[in-house]
Amino acid sequence: MTAMSVAYFSPPACAAFNPGRCHPEVPERLASIDDHLISLRLRELLVEGEAPPASDEQLLRVHSQEYIDMLSACEPGEGVVSLDPDTWLVAGIGEAARHAAGAVVGAVDMVMAGKVNRAFCAVRPPGHHAERARAMGFCLFNNVAVGAAHALARHRLKRIAIVDFDAHWGNGTDAIFLDEKRVGVFASFQEHLFPPQEAMQVPGRIVNRGLGAGAKGREVRQVWHDELLPALDAFRPQLLFISAGFDGHREDEMSELMLNEEDYAWLTERIAHVAGKHARGRIVSVLEGGYALSALGRSVAAHVRALLEG
């Protein structure tokens, strides 16, 4: 097993906004991740990554100008603006969202330049529910989509894969890349959870697998082993992104899946194997969900360790 160099991106702006204690997407999420990485002496093995906020040019590859302008105009100086029951604008969230997307762009450039093999972006707000002109599910900009579109435009890759193991379907990512043949999306999630509509499918390129409530690690591993990993392998990606959501952990009340940190390590190891086969080991992983703080910290630590170990 070959050790990999991994960059760690966590812009300070991403921890600086707070939608309030009654909202699950809190700054303590990032503190828990950092605490676990430090306590396990993994943080010292990571290369510090820095990136400016995403530019309009980078965001416009996947979002409309009207949408970007609307988010800027609506962000309050104080108080809360509700875009939907789950997605709130508060002071500082616009800057955080730009830095979250910018971190993924920076990670892509760092990986493609060969400075590191892989990167993990501990960012918030999350992104995979954000559509081209719609915020939803805590998400403003689709961070993974911004990074993938940047990789296509700047690095001229022909095949990029996005792997998503969040407990919720990444509807925004699928919608943005529905007609982009250079991007494949391979995902598992709890079916009929959020959003409620039926997940889209494009044979060989957008492969979504719903899981029943109460699915345990053994069942999830079987789905990936039998269906999703073979489809990912057949796509032969030159760069892999991971929408790394950890809200399927058995301690997390945001879903009814029954995963643990060992399951996330297993998934990461198998995804890394495909990256080693087709993409020179190149992976950019981006935090999505995960709201039970201790479980989130432990799961990310297991994920990062697997990224480091190859």
ZIGI-V535722 format. One record per run of one state. SS is the DSSP state (@ for helix, = for strand, . for the rest). FROM is the first residue (numbers start at 1). TO is the last residue. If there is no record, write none. Layout:
SS;FROM;TO / SS;FROM;TO
//
This chain:
.;1;5 / =;6;9 / .;10;11 / @;12;15 / .;16;27 / @;28;39 / .;40;42 / @;43;45 / .;46;46 / =;47;49 / .;50;55 / @;56;59 / .;60;64 / @;65;74 / .;75;80 / =;81;82 / .;83;87 / =;88;89 / .;90;92 / @;93;112 / .;113;117 / =;118;121 / .;122;130 / =;131;131 / .;132;133 / =;134;134 / .;135;135 / =;136;136 / .;137;138 / =;139;139 / .;140;142 / @;143;155 / .;156;159 / =;160;164 / .;165;170 / @;171;176 / .;177;182 / =;183;190 / .;191;201 / =;202;202 / .;203;205 / =;206;211 / .;212;215 / =;216;216 / @;217;235 / .;236;238 / =;239;244 / .;245;248 / =;249;249 / .;250;257 / =;258;259 / .;260;260 / @;261;278 / .;279;282 / =;283;287 / .;288;292 / @;293;309 / .;310;310
//
